[in-house]
Amino acid sequence: MKRPQGFQPPAAPARPPGRDPAAPTRSSARRGAPSRDQALTEPIRLDMDERAASAVPMRAQSEPRESARAETVPSTDAAAAASPTGTAMRDVRAARRALAAAERRRRRYERQEVRRFTRRGRLRRMTWLAGLAAVAALALLAVGVAYSPLMALREIRVEGASRVPAADIRAAFDDRLGTPLPLITTDEVRGALSEFPLIETYSTETVPPGTLVVRIVERTPVGVVETASGLVTADAAGVVIERVEAAPEGLPLVNAEGGLDGDAYRAAGAVLRSLPAELRAQVAQVTADTPDDVRLELAEGAVVVWGSADESSLKATVLARLMAAAPPEDVGGYDVSAPLSAVVY
């Protein structure tokens, strides 16, 4: 490079006093010159032949080690499997497989349960339907048989008739012969038996295939009443049972204001009906001017003041005890109108 004109190189700096000229400067140390602290050593020089000879055996010795190491080092997959990371991966895959298997088993179980409950529901519905069909079939069969000619009325059996002729009762149902028993109504039976005033109560029973049983309770006479047409026996309700020439034994003569249709007779009839049979047999006559003034005249001559027909059962019990304690032939009468304060006079 050409220096410019008038250029003067700077003067070298003065060397500090006391510094060894042989000491390396900072620039020389920076350029690689050895410092005072560094060891002054020289490398060992070797000939090329010696270095080659020494290098060949070393390479030969190192090759078997490398081959042995290559033989002993496992493959990448085996190493990965043997490593902790490979074990964790294997555990994760096994857990996933187990979870998938459990999920499949759960779904299979749910499908089985759904089929089982569905099958049970179908079976239950089929059972109910079969039961209802059977009941309906039986009902239809019963209705068909009941209203068929197999259940037609062919025989009437009468029970409990003594004063009423049984043949007359059977004849009252002649127009119903051939009718299925379920079609014979209560009104028809009442209409057929209403022709017999001596029947007080009745009941019917059907006996398949074609029998109708009629059980009756006849009216019981409680006294003899003298009417314009003669003597008649009547029950407690005033229904005439039969006409008689003389008072039958065991039936008292009833003298009631208003006759058979009056309230006095009904009160006297209720009193006579409440008496026990042995006590009723001792009554010779009954008088009743009003429903609250009923009197009984015994065969021995004693008179019983009865009063109304209320508490007749209690009055009958009290009268029986009084008659046992004081016989009718020894007293003038008994007053049981107030049964809890009965009087013997």
C-alpha positions as a Markdown table, in Angstrom:
| # | Residue | x | y | z |
|---|---|---|---|---|
| 1 | Met | 0.0 | 0.0 | 0.0 |
| 2 | Lys | 1.3 | 3.4 | -0.8 |
| 3 | Arg | 1.6 | 5.6 | 2.1 |
| 4 | Pro | 0.3 | 9.1 | 1.9 |
| 5 | Gln | 2.6 | 11.9 | 1.7 |
| 6 | Gly | 3.7 | 13.3 | 5.0 |
| 7 | Phe | 2.7 | 10.2 | 6.9 |
| 8 | Gln | 4.9 | 9.3 | 9.8 |
| 9 | Pro | 4.6 | 6.2 | 11.7 |
| 10 | Pro | 4.0 | 6.6 | 15.4 |
| 11 | Ala | 6.9 | 6.2 | 17.7 |
| 12 | Ala | 7.2 | 3.1 | 19.7 |
| 13 | Pro | 6.1 | 3.6 | 23.2 |
| 14 | Ala | 8.7 | 4.0 | 25.9 |
| 15 | Arg | 9.4 | 0.8 | 27.8 |
| 16 | Pro | 8.6 | 1.1 | 31.4 |
| 17 | Pro | 11.6 | 1.0 | 33.6 |
| 18 | Gly | 12.5 | -2.2 | 35.3 |
| 19 | Arg | 10.7 | -4.5 | 32.9 |
| 20 | Asp | 12.6 | -7.5 | 31.5 |
| 21 | Pro | 13.1 | -7.2 | 27.8 |
| 22 | Ala | 12.8 | -10.9 | 27.4 |
| 23 | Ala | 9.3 | -11.0 | 29.0 |
| 24 | Pro | 6.6 | -11.6 | 26.5 |
| 25 | Thr | 4.3 | -8.8 | 25.8 |
| 26 | Arg | 0.6 | -9.0 | 25.9 |
| 27 | Ser | 0.5 | -9.1 | 22.1 |
| 28 | Ser | 2.9 | -11.9 | 21.9 |
| 29 | Ala | 1.0 | -13.9 | 24.5 |
| 30 | Arg | -2.1 | -13.2 | 22.5 |
| 31 | Arg | -0.4 | -14.5 | 19.4 |
| 32 | Gly | 0.3 | -17.8 | 21.0 |
| 33 | Ala | 3.7 | -17.3 | 22.5 |
| 34 | Pro | 4.2 | -19.3 | 25.6 |
| 35 | Ser | 3.9 | -17.5 | 28.8 |
| 36 | Arg | 6.1 | -17.9 | 31.8 |
| 37 | Asp | 3.6 | -20.1 | 33.6 |
| 38 | Gln | 3.3 | -22.6 | 30.7 |
| 39 | Ala | 5.5 | -25.6 | 30.7 |
| 40 | Leu | 8.1 | -25.6 | 28.0 |
| 41 | Thr | 7.6 | -29.0 | 26.4 |
| 42 | Glu | 8.1 | -30.3 | 23.0 |
| 43 | Pro | 6.0 | -32.9 | 21.2 |
| 44 | Ile | 7.5 | -36.4 | 20.7 |
| 45 | Arg | 8.3 | -36.9 | 17.1 |
| 46 | Leu | 7.6 | -40.3 | 15.7 |
| 47 | Asp | 8.5 | -41.7 | 12.3 |
| 48 | Met | 5.7 | -42.5 | 9.9 |
| 49 | Asp | 6.6 | -46.1 | 9.8 |
| 50 | Glu | 6.4 | -46.5 | 13.5 |
| 51 | Arg | 3.1 | -44.7 | 13.7 |
| 52 | Ala | 1.6 | -46.9 | 11.0 |
| 53 | Ala | 2.9 | -50.1 | 12.6 |
| 54 | Ser | 1.4 | -49.1 | 15.9 |
| 55 | Ala | -1.9 | -48.0 | 14.4 |
| 56 | Val | -2.6 | -51.3 | 12.6 |
| 57 | Pro | -2.6 | -53.5 | 15.7 |
| 58 | Met | -4.8 | -51.1 | 17.5 |
| 59 | Arg | -7.3 | -51.0 | 14.7 |
| 60 | Ala | -7.2 | -54.8 | 14.5 |
| 61 | Gln | -7.8 | -55.0 | 18.2 |
| 62 | Ser | -10.7 | -52.5 | 18.1 |
| 63 | Glu | -12.6 | -54.3 | 15.2 |
| 64 | Pro | -13.4 | -57.5 | 17.2 |
| 65 | Arg | -14.7 | -55.4 | 20.0 |
| 66 | Glu | -16.9 | -53.4 | 17.7 |
| 67 | Ser | -18.2 | -56.7 | 16.1 |
| 68 | Ala | -18.8 | -58.2 | 19.5 |
| 69 | Arg | -20.6 | -55.1 | 20.5 |
| 70 | Ala | -22.6 | -55.3 | 17.4 |
| 71 | Glu | -23.5 | -58.9 | 18.1 |
| 72 | Thr | -24.5 | -58.3 | 21.7 |
| 73 | Val | -26.5 | -55.1 | 21.2 |
| 74 | Pro | -30.1 | -56.0 | 20.8 |
| 75 | Ser | -32.4 | -54.8 | 18.1 |
| 76 | Thr | -34.3 | -51.6 | 18.3 |
| 77 | Asp | -37.7 | -53.2 | 19.0 |
| 78 | Ala | -36.3 | -55.5 | 21.7 |
| 79 | Ala | -34.5 | -52.6 | 23.3 |
| 80 | Ala | -37.6 | -50.5 | 23.2 |
| 81 | Ala | -39.6 | -53.3 | 24.7 |
| 82 | Ala | -37.0 | -53.9 | 27.4 |
| 83 | Ser | -36.9 | -50.2 | 28.3 |
| 84 | Pro | -39.2 | -48.7 | 30.9 |
| 85 | Thr | -41.0 | -46.7 | 28.2 |
| 86 | Gly | -41.7 | -50.0 | 26.3 |
| 87 | Thr | -43.1 | -51.6 | 29.4 |
| 88 | Ala | -45.4 | -48.7 | 30.0 |
| 89 | Met | -46.6 | -48.8 | 26.4 |
| 90 | Arg | -47.2 | -52.5 | 26.7 |
| 91 | Asp | -49.2 | -52.0 | 30.0 |
| 92 | Val | -51.3 | -49.2 | 28.3 |
| 93 | Arg | -52.1 | -51.5 | 25.4 |
| 94 | Ala | -53.0 | -54.4 | 27.7 |
| 95 | Ala | -55.2 | -52.0 | 29.7 |
| 96 | Arg | -56.9 | -50.8 | 26.6 |
| 97 | Arg | -57.5 | -54.4 | 25.4 |
| 98 | Ala | -58.9 | -55.3 | 28.9 |
| 99 | Leu | -61.2 | -52.2 | 28.8 |
| 100 | Ala | -62.4 | -53.0 | 25.3 |
| 101 | Ala | -63.1 | -56.6 | 26.4 |
| 102 | Ala | -65.0 | -55.4 | 29.5 |
| 103 | Glu | -67.0 | -53.0 | 27.3 |
| 104 | Arg | -67.9 | -55.9 | 25.0 |
| 105 | Arg | -68.9 | -58.1 | 27.9 |
| 106 | Arg | -71.0 | -55.2 | 29.3 |
| 107 | Arg | -72.8 | -54.7 | 26.0 |
| 108 | Arg | -73.4 | -58.4 | 25.6 |
| 109 | Tyr | -74.8 | -58.6 | 29.1 |
| 110 | Glu | -77.1 | -55.6 | 28.5 |
| 111 | Arg | -78.4 | -57.1 | 25.3 |
| 112 | Gln | -79.0 | -60.4 | 27.1 |
| 113 | Glu | -80.8 | -58.5 | 29.9 |
| 114 | Val | -82.9 | -56.6 | 27.4 |
| 115 | Arg | -83.8 | -59.8 | 25.6 |
| 116 | Arg | -84.6 | -61.5 | 28.9 |
| 117 | Phe | -86.8 | -58.7 | 30.2 |
| 118 | Thr | -88.4 | -58.3 | 26.8 |
| 119 | Arg | -89.1 | -62.0 | 26.7 |
| 120 | Arg | -90.5 | -61.9 | 30.3 |
| 121 | Gly | -92.7 | -59.0 | 29.3 |
| 122 | Arg | -93.9 | -60.8 | 26.2 |
| 123 | Leu | -94.5 | -63.9 | 28.3 |
| 124 | Arg | -96.4 | -61.9 | 30.9 |
| 125 | Arg | -98.6 | -60.2 | 28.3 |
| 126 | Met | -99.2 | -63.5 | 26.6 |
| 127 | Thr | -100.2 | -65.0 | 30.0 |
| 128 | Trp | -102.6 | -62.2 | 30.7 |
| 129 | Leu | -104.0 | -62.3 | 27.2 |
| 130 | Ala | -104.4 | -66.1 | 27.5 |
| 131 | Gly | -106.1 | -65.7 | 30.9 |
| 132 | Leu | -108.5 | -63.0 | 29.6 |
| 133 | Ala | -109.3 | -65.1 | 26.6 |
| 134 | Ala | -110.0 | -68.1 | 28.7 |
| 135 | Val | -112.3 | -66.1 | 31.0 |
| 136 | Ala | -114.1 | -64.5 | 28.1 |
| 137 | Ala | -114.5 | -67.9 | 26.5 |
| 138 | Leu | -115.8 | -69.4 | 29.7 |
| 139 | Ala | -118.2 | -66.5 | 30.2 |
| 140 | Leu | -119.5 | -66.8 | 26.6 |
| 141 | Leu | -119.8 | -70.6 | 27.1 |
| 142 | Ala | -121.7 | -70.0 | 30.4 |
| 143 | Val | -124.0 | -67.5 | 28.8 |
| 144 | Gly | -124.6 | -69.7 | 25.8 |
| 145 | Val | -125.4 | -72.7 | 28.0 |
| 146 | Ala | -127.5 | -70.6 | 30.5 |
| 147 | Tyr | -129.7 | -69.2 | 27.7 |
| 148 | Ser | -129.8 | -72.3 | 25.7 |
| 149 | Pro | -132.7 | -74.9 | 25.8 |
| 150 | Leu | -130.5 | -77.1 | 28.0 |
| 151 | Met | -131.4 | -74.8 | 31.0 |
| 152 | Ala | -135.1 | -74.5 | 30.2 |
| 153 | Leu | -137.6 | -74.8 | 33.1 |
| 154 | Arg | -139.0 | -78.3 | 33.2 |
| 155 | Glu | -139.8 | -78.9 | 36.9 |
| 156 | Ile | -141.2 | -76.8 | 39.9 |
| 157 | Arg | -140.5 | -78.1 | 43.4 |
| 158 | Val | -142.5 | -76.6 | 46.3 |
| 159 | Glu | -141.3 | -76.8 | 49.9 |
| 160 | Gly | -143.1 | -75.7 | 53.1 |
| 161 | Ala | -146.7 | -75.8 | 51.9 |
| 162 | Ser | -149.3 | -77.2 | 54.2 |
| 163 | Arg | -152.4 | -75.0 | 53.9 |
| 164 | Val | -151.6 | -73.9 | 50.4 |
| 165 | Pro | -151.9 | -76.8 | 47.9 |
| 166 | Ala | -148.5 | -77.4 | 46.2 |
| 167 | Ala | -150.2 | -78.4 | 43.0 |
| 168 | Asp | -151.8 | -74.9 | 42.8 |
| 169 | Ile | -148.3 | -73.3 | 43.2 |
| 170 | Arg | -146.9 | -75.5 | 40.5 |
| 171 | Ala | -149.8 | -74.6 | 38.2 |
| 172 | Ala | -149.0 | -70.9 | 38.7 |
| 173 | Phe | -145.7 | -71.4 | 36.8 |
| 174 | Asp | -147.1 | -73.4 | 33.8 |
| 175 | Asp | -146.7 | -70.4 | 31.5 |
| 176 | Arg | -143.0 | -70.3 | 32.3 |
| 177 | Leu | -142.2 | -73.9 | 31.4 |
| 178 | Gly | -139.6 | -74.0 | 28.7 |
| 179 | Thr | -138.1 | -70.7 | 29.6 |
| 180 | Pro | -134.3 | -70.6 | 30.5 |
| 181 | Leu | -133.9 | -70.4 | 34.2 |
| 182 | Pro | -131.8 | -67.1 | 34.1 |
| 183 | Leu | -134.7 | -65.5 | 32.2 |
| 184 | Ile | -137.2 | -66.1 | 35.1 |
| 185 | Thr | -137.2 | -62.8 | 36.9 |
| 186 | Thr | -138.1 | -62.0 | 40.5 |
| 187 | Asp | -141.1 | -60.0 | 39.4 |
| 188 | Glu | -142.5 | -63.0 | 37.6 |
| 189 | Val | -142.1 | -65.2 | 40.7 |
| 190 | Arg | -143.8 | -62.6 | 42.8 |
| 191 | Gly | -146.6 | -62.2 | 40.4 |
| 192 | Ala | -147.2 | -66.0 | 40.4 |
| 193 | Leu | -147.2 | -66.3 | 44.2 |
| 194 | Ser | -149.2 | -63.2 | 44.9 |
| 195 | Glu | -152.4 | -65.3 | 44.1 |
| 196 | Phe | -151.8 | -67.1 | 47.4 |
| 197 | Pro | -152.5 | -64.8 | 50.4 |
| 198 | Leu | -151.5 | -67.5 | 52.9 |
| 199 | Ile | -147.9 | -67.3 | 51.7 |
| 200 | Glu | -146.1 | -64.8 | 54.0 |
| 201 | Thr | -142.6 | -65.1 | 52.7 |
| 202 | Tyr | -140.9 | -67.1 | 50.0 |
| 203 | Ser | -137.5 | -67.8 | 48.4 |
| 204 | Thr | -136.5 | -69.5 | 45.1 |
| 205 | Glu | -133.5 | -71.5 | 44.0 |
| 206 | Thr | -132.6 | -72.7 | 40.6 |
| 207 | Val | -131.1 | -76.2 | 40.3 |
| 208 | Pro | -129.6 | -76.9 | 36.9 |
| 209 | Pro | -130.4 | -78.0 | 34.4 |
| 210 | Gly | -134.2 | -77.3 | 34.6 |
| 211 | Thr | -135.5 | -77.3 | 38.2 |
| 212 | Leu | -137.0 | -74.3 | 40.1 |
| 213 | Val | -137.3 | -74.8 | 43.9 |
| 214 | Val | -139.9 | -72.6 | 45.6 |
| 215 | Arg | -139.7 | -72.4 | 49.4 |
| 216 | Ile | -142.6 | -70.8 | 51.2 |
| 217 | Val | -143.5 | -69.7 | 54.7 |
| 218 | Glu | -147.2 | -69.7 | 55.3 |
| 219 | Arg | -149.0 | -67.2 | 57.4 |
| 220 | Thr | -149.6 | -68.3 | 60.9 |
| 221 | Pro | -153.0 | -67.4 | 62.5 |
| 222 | Val | -152.7 | -65.7 | 65.8 |
| 223 | Gly | -156.4 | -65.3 | 66.7 |
| 224 | Val | -160.0 | -65.6 | 65.7 |
| 225 | Val | -161.9 | -62.5 | 64.7 |
| 226 | Glu | -165.7 | -62.3 | 64.5 |
| 227 | Thr | -166.7 | -60.5 | 61.3 |
| 228 | Ala | -170.1 | -59.8 | 59.6 |
| 229 | Ser | -169.7 | -63.0 | 57.7 |
| 230 | Gly | -168.7 | -65.2 | 60.6 |
| 231 | Leu | -165.6 | -66.3 | 62.4 |
| 232 | Val | -162.2 | -66.2 | 60.6 |
| 233 | Thr | -158.7 | -66.9 | 61.6 |
| 234 | Ala | -156.2 | -64.1 | 60.8 |
| 235 | Asp | -152.5 | -63.6 | 61.2 |
| 236 | Ala | -150.8 | -60.6 | 62.9 |
| 237 | Ala | -151.1 | -58.4 | 59.9 |
| 238 | Gly | -154.9 | -59.0 | 59.7 |
| 239 | Val | -154.8 | -61.3 | 56.7 |
| 240 | Val | -157.7 | -63.8 | 56.7 |
| 241 | Ile | -156.4 | -67.3 | 56.5 |
| 242 | Glu | -159.6 | -69.3 | 56.6 |
| 243 | Arg | -163.2 | -69.2 | 57.8 |
| 244 | Val | -164.2 | -71.4 | 60.7 |
| 245 | Glu | -167.4 | -72.4 | 62.4 |
| 246 | Ala | -165.9 | -72.3 | 65.9 |
| 247 | Ala | -162.7 | -70.9 | 67.4 |
| 248 | Pro | -159.9 | -73.5 | 67.0 |
| 249 | Glu | -158.2 | -74.7 | 70.2 |
| 250 | Gly | -155.2 | -72.6 | 71.0 |
| 251 | Leu | -156.3 | -69.5 | 69.2 |
| 252 | Pro | -157.7 | -66.6 | 71.3 |
| 253 | Leu | -160.7 | -64.5 | 70.4 |
| 254 | Val | -159.5 | -61.0 | 69.4 |
| 255 | Asn | -161.8 | -58.0 | 70.0 |
| 256 | Ala | -160.1 | -55.0 | 68.5 |
| 257 | Glu | -161.6 | -51.6 | 67.7 |
| 258 | Gly | -161.8 | -51.1 | 64.0 |
| 259 | Gly | -161.7 | -54.8 | 63.1 |
| 260 | Leu | -159.0 | -56.4 | 61.0 |
| 261 | Asp | -158.0 | -53.2 | 59.3 |
| 262 | Gly | -157.6 | -51.1 | 62.4 |
| 263 | Asp | -154.4 | -50.2 | 64.2 |
| 264 | Ala | -155.7 | -51.7 | 67.4 |
| 265 | Tyr | -155.9 | -55.2 | 65.8 |
| 266 | Arg | -152.3 | -54.8 | 64.5 |
| 267 | Ala | -151.1 | -54.0 | 68.0 |
| 268 | Ala | -152.9 | -57.0 | 69.4 |
| 269 | Gly | -151.6 | -59.2 | 66.7 |
| 270 | Ala | -148.0 | -58.0 | 67.3 |
| 271 | Val | -148.4 | -58.8 | 71.0 |
| 272 | Leu | -149.8 | -62.3 | 70.3 |
| 273 | Arg | -147.0 | -63.0 | 67.9 |
| 274 | Ser | -144.4 | -62.1 | 70.5 |
| 275 | Leu | -145.7 | -64.5 | 73.1 |
| 276 | Pro | -144.1 | -67.9 | 73.4 |
| 277 | Ala | -146.2 | -70.9 | 72.2 |
| 278 | Glu | -146.9 | -72.2 | 75.7 |
| 279 | Leu | -147.9 | -68.7 | 77.0 |
| 280 | Arg | -150.1 | -68.0 | 73.9 |
| 281 | Ala | -151.9 | -71.3 | 74.5 |
| 282 | Gln | -153.1 | -69.9 | 77.9 |
| 283 | Val | -154.6 | -66.7 | 76.4 |
| 284 | Ala | -158.4 | -67.0 | 76.0 |
| 285 | Gln | -159.2 | -63.5 | 74.7 |
| 286 | Val | -157.5 | -60.3 | 73.7 |
| 287 | Thr | -159.1 | -56.8 | 73.7 |
| 288 | Ala | -157.7 | -53.6 | 72.3 |
| 289 | Asp | -159.6 | -50.4 | 72.3 |
| 290 | Thr | -156.5 | -48.5 | 71.1 |
| 291 | Pro | -153.0 | -49.5 | 70.0 |
| 292 | Asp | -151.7 | -48.5 | 73.5 |
| 293 | Asp | -154.3 | -50.4 | 75.5 |
| 294 | Val | -153.9 | -54.1 | 74.9 |
| 295 | Arg | -155.2 | -56.5 | 77.5 |
| 296 | Leu | -154.9 | -60.3 | 77.7 |
| 297 | Glu | -157.4 | -62.5 | 79.5 |
| 298 | Leu | -155.9 | -65.8 | 80.6 |
| 299 | Ala | -157.9 | -69.1 | 80.7 |
| 300 | Glu | -157.6 | -69.2 | 84.5 |
| 301 | Gly | -159.3 | -65.8 | 84.7 |
| 302 | Ala | -156.3 | -63.5 | 85.4 |
| 303 | Val | -156.0 | -60.3 | 83.3 |
| 304 | Val | -152.7 | -59.0 | 81.9 |
| 305 | Val | -152.4 | -55.3 | 81.3 |
| 306 | Trp | -150.0 | -55.2 | 78.4 |
| 307 | Gly | -150.1 | -51.6 | 77.1 |
| 308 | Ser | -148.6 | -51.0 | 73.7 |
| 309 | Ala | -146.8 | -53.4 | 71.5 |
| 310 | Asp | -143.4 | -51.8 | 72.4 |
| 311 | Glu | -140.9 | -54.0 | 74.2 |
| 312 | Ser | -143.2 | -57.0 | 73.8 |
| 313 | Ser | -140.3 | -59.5 | 74.0 |
| 314 | Leu | -139.2 | -58.1 | 77.4 |
| 315 | Lys | -142.8 | -57.9 | 78.6 |
| 316 | Ala | -143.3 | -61.6 | 77.6 |
| 317 | Thr | -140.2 | -62.6 | 79.6 |
| 318 | Val | -141.3 | -60.6 | 82.7 |
| 319 | Leu | -144.8 | -62.1 | 82.5 |
| 320 | Ala | -143.5 | -65.6 | 82.3 |
| 321 | Arg | -141.4 | -65.1 | 85.5 |
| 322 | Leu | -144.3 | -63.5 | 87.3 |
| 323 | Met | -146.6 | -66.3 | 86.4 |
| 324 | Ala | -144.0 | -68.8 | 87.6 |
| 325 | Ala | -143.7 | -66.9 | 90.9 |
| 326 | Ala | -147.4 | -66.2 | 91.3 |
| 327 | Pro | -149.7 | -68.6 | 89.4 |
| 328 | Pro | -152.7 | -67.1 | 87.5 |
| 329 | Glu | -155.2 | -69.0 | 89.6 |
| 330 | Asp | -153.8 | -67.3 | 92.8 |
| 331 | Val | -153.8 | -63.7 | 91.6 |
| 332 | Gly | -156.2 | -61.3 | 90.0 |
| 333 | Gly | -153.8 | -60.1 | 87.2 |
| 334 | Tyr | -150.5 | -58.8 | 86.1 |
| 335 | Asp | -149.5 | -55.3 | 84.9 |
| 336 | Val | -146.4 | -55.4 | 82.6 |
| 337 | Ser | -147.1 | -52.1 | 80.7 |
| 338 | Ala | -143.9 | -50.9 | 82.4 |
| 339 | Pro | -141.8 | -54.1 | 82.3 |
| 340 | Leu | -139.1 | -52.9 | 84.7 |
| 341 | Ser | -141.8 | -52.1 | 87.3 |
| 342 | Ala | -144.2 | -55.0 | 86.8 |
| 343 | Val | -147.0 | -55.4 | 89.3 |
| 344 | Val | -148.9 | -58.4 | 90.4 |
| 345 | Tyr | -152.4 | -57.7 | 91.9 |
